[in-house]
Amino acid sequence: MYTYQKQNLYYAQVLPGIEEELTRELSWLGAEVIKTEFGILTFTTDKAGLYRINLRSRLATRILAPLISFRCPDADKLYRATRTMEWRDFLRPTGSFAIVANVSETEAFNNSHFAALKLKDAICDYFRARTGVRPDVDKKAPDVIFHLHIRKGRASISVDTSGGSLHRRGYRTQGVEAPMQETLAAAILAMTEWDLETPLVDPMCGSGTILSEAHMLACGIPAGYLRKHFGLSRLPNFNKKLWEAERQKATKRIQPPEEGLIMGSDICKTTVASARENMANLPGGEQIPIFRKDVRKLEIHEESLIVCNPPYGIRLGREEDMKQFYKEFGDFLKNECKGSTAFIYFGNRELIGSLGLKTEWKRPLMNGGLDGRLCKYNLY
């Protein structure tokens, strides 16, 4: 038996800064979080819980099932220890796989790529010796993804039960430049503590990621509703009947959208069209109104929740134009949105001061390579 089978133990990868929110979500989905370290939440759950978390978690990046752990002083030991593993438990000889490797504080390996190659050789040689053929390496759409982690002379190998990053929901078929990652949008909504009753407005919606995540949350649409593939189907103890039961439970929770609860807008015609198309990929998403309008001319009802990720780069041109835009946006919030609360994500932290409003709080959040900030504003 593998480690995850013996101990019901799993790892959840998460974006930096939202570990606390994911801990609460995992507990709500029936897991018990043991510890958080290096952006990994270690937790325990039963088989149904594993399926439920993969299907419904809005915040986790991926869920890993640990297979083995062993002392690994050098590359030869890595090869020998993995050459005899029963890889056919997870992979067919004619299938495909990928390896994600991470090496730290280990002198025996120059880089992660070298460690990944040694594990790849072990897997391929295992199949050659038994079948005469070997599976292919496919970095884009593999059947199975294995994770190798080597730190301080100890190696651990896990299988990706998510089958790729969970932020790929499947609704975003049309994109814009530098879109917000879906898990980040979901985390921002979690931080707003939205009551699902206050009208939510994204006045600069881009391709509609925040709107889509808000719609899924309000209607009870599971985060993995549109995903075609989950890596958990490759586990040797996969229970298809139990998996289908969890899917049916999650699907039965879906409700129609409440009229007037969610609204979006953007000044760009092409962007608005993309947002509408993405929303239409979700049940009831075509009913969410998305307008083409300048945010400074938008009418927002009092006591609304304003959540947005304003443009911060090329779309606005010169730096002085950008600062002027943020100042005008801040004036709009102050004068036209009294009684509301705004949560604004700044991809460029230096623009926070240009808004001209006092923050209630700031939280660091990464979006791709951007060290951004989420700011809360109470608009009295």
ABEGO torsion letter per residue (X at the ends): XBAAAAAGBBBBBBBBGAAAAAAAAAAAAGBBBABBBGGBBBBBBBAAAAAAAAAABAABABBBBBABBBBBABAAAAAAAAAABBAAAABBAABBBBBBBBBBGBAABABAAAAAAAAAAAAAAAAAAAAGBBBBBBAABBABBBBBBBBGGBBBBBBBAAGEBAABAGABABBBBGBBBAAAAAAAAAAAGBAGABBBBBABAEAGAAAAAAAAAAAGBBAAAABABBAAAABAABBAAAAAAAAAAAAAABBBBBBGABBBBBABAAAAAAAAAAAAABBGAAABBBBBBBAAABBBBBGBBBBBBBBABAAAEBAAAAAAAAAAAAAAAAAAABGBBBBBBBABAAAAAAAGBBBABBBBBBBEABBBBBBBBBBX
